[in-house]
Amino acid sequence: NAAFTSFAITSKSTSTISTKYTLYLTDLTISDNFLSNDFKWELVQKTDNGELQVAIGSFVNAESGKDYTLTTTDMIIAPQDTQQYIFRIWLYI
């Protein structure tokens, strides 16, 4: 089973316009042992129909002390909306 965390992005209740955003892991601390194609991650968005994969990758190019980009294209949230996400990590063997 993969380790995971759930989180939400919420647009202000007074917002009247859609907003673009990008998701990062900020100030990442990662052991050199995990800088491998075998240490995988996945970002999914929870939807009414289940889960939608947003991004997937490995930490092979991650650097401790730096931000790590999860989404390479802008995400968009509608006014007064909430988007639910799950971020998973696992060792692929």
N, C-alpha and C positions, 0 to 999 in steps of 0.2 A: 504494500500500500504506500502511496505517495504522501509525504507530509504536505500540508496545505494551510493557507490562511484565506479567510474570506474578508472582503471589504466592499464598500460602496462609494460611489461618486454621486453627489447630489447637487443639482443646480439650485440656486437660491429661489425661495418661494416668490420673490418679487421680480425674478428675471423674465424678460420678454423676448430674448434672442437666444438662439442656439450658440453653444460655446465649443470651441476646439480645445483639446488637451492631449498631452502625451504622458504615458506612464513610465516611471523610472523607479529603480531601487536606488535610494540616495545614501551616500556615504557608506557604500558596501564594504564589509569586511569578510574576506573569503580566504580560506587556507589554500595553499598551492596544491594540496592533494585533490581539490575539487576543480581545478582548472583543466578540465578534461571533457571530451565529447561524451563521456559516459555519465556525467552528472547533468541531468536534463531538467528543464523547467517548462511549464505550460501556463498560459493565462487564458482563462475561459470566462465568458460573460454568461450569467444565468439569464435565461429567457423563459417565456411562458411555455415554450416547447422543450425545455431541457437546458442544454449547454451549447454555446457557440464558441468554437476555438478562435481566439483573437491572435495569439502568437505562441510559438514554441521555439525552443532553442537549447543551447548548452552554455555553460559558463567558461568555455575555453578561452575567451578573450576578455574575461572580467579582470578588473584591477581593484585591489583593496584601496579604500580611501577615495574612490571615484564613483560618480553616478553611473548606473548601468541601465541602458535604455531597453525597455520591454516592448514598446510599440514603436514601429518605424514610420507609421503613417498617423496623421492626426485622428484622434477619436472625436466624436461629436455627441454632445448631449443636448437634448431639447430643453426648452424652458420648463422649469418646475418639475423636472424628471429626476429619477434616481436609477442608476445602473449598478447592478450587483456583479461582482467578480470573484473568481477563485484563482489563487496563484498556487501551483503545485510544483514540488521538486522531488526528484527521485534519482536513484543510481540505476543505470541501465547496464545489466550484465547478461 
